[in-house]
Amino acid sequence: MSQEQAQAFIEKMKIDAGFSERIMAQDDPQARLQMIRDEGFDCSAEEIEAVSDELGKTDLDAVAGGGEPWGEADGLGGCRVVNETSSF
């Protein structure tokens, strides 16, 4: 698992609307994380959160619509990372 993989995942969410929609269609946080892994991204929810925290405010606004990309304390259950043309 790596932060590099988490960064790649976030980038794909930003640029690939179909990928983002498939990931976001999964409501269960553990199932969503498994989908991310099945798509080839070997990273944990914590690594995704850490990379998201490293993004600048401008980048975070573009990725998550200005909110926390993984929600409050629910891990991937509150995931709102989207491409720049849609929002959740």
Summary of the structure (lengths in Angstrom):
residues: 88
radius of gyration: 11.3
end to end distance: 26.9
largest distance: 29.5
contacts: 257
relative contact order: 0.22
helix: 60%
strand: 0%
